[in-house]
Amino acid sequence: TADFLFGQGHEWNDGLEYMSFADIPKELRKLNFLHAGEAIDTECRDVVVAGTNVIYANARATRPAILSTDTVDMNDFFTASTTLRNADAPEISGMYSAMCSANVIEQLMKDTTFQSAIQFQKPYIFTGTIAELYGIRFNWTSRAATTANGGSASQIATIEQTIITGDNAYGKTAWMLNDFDIIYTGPGGWNDEWATRHALTWKYVGKNVILNQSWLVRLESARA
């Protein structure tokens, strides 16, 4: 079954009538596309984070066992990479890909063992870029998955959910001509008796699925 997404839309008042899409203010067109991209990306993330192959920081057995001190370290990613290798997960351009929040990256960069391991590579700490380690490349995203009120006695406000994935672990339908559309409503529509209101939004139809549960890992840890 396909998933349908609809933009929240943006409205503004203007006495002008636009003769083409290019006449719509550039800032609003960019905002509309940005909202669409983030919404579709989040929809895909929500599918992937529901994967059943899970490990917990510091080798905890379950989410309720996570303590506030169980932030990520280098050993957790060793475990994740080994788990994928044992499942014969194919790499993406030679490495597995970790989708992390900024908080997880900060925790790694503060790990002295991690710092020692990468000191002979690129100057990551000084440039602010993210390291590659043990067959994993680290990608920062502001939409990294989290869950609330977990861990020991459900007292940890935020549990980080880092996704480490191999190639073809999940997929999404190819965008065809009519799968994504921009909707513009000019003045005079939607009970606009004064004919001054403009509206711009989008709609999308597609599908995101996990193709192989064994080829992706969700690493759960406490946020410091």
Salt bridges, closest charged atoms under 4 A:
ASP3 OD1 - LYS207 NZ 3.81
GLU38 OE2 - ARG143 NH1 3.51
ASP41 OD2 - ARG143 NE 2.93
ASP46 OD1 - ARG45 NH2 2.71
ASP70 OD2 - ARG60 NE 2.75
GLU106 OE2 - LYS110 NZ 2.91
GLU160 OE2 - ARG223 NE 2.68
GLU220 OE1 - ARG63 NE 2.71
GLU220 OE2 - ARG218 NE 2.77
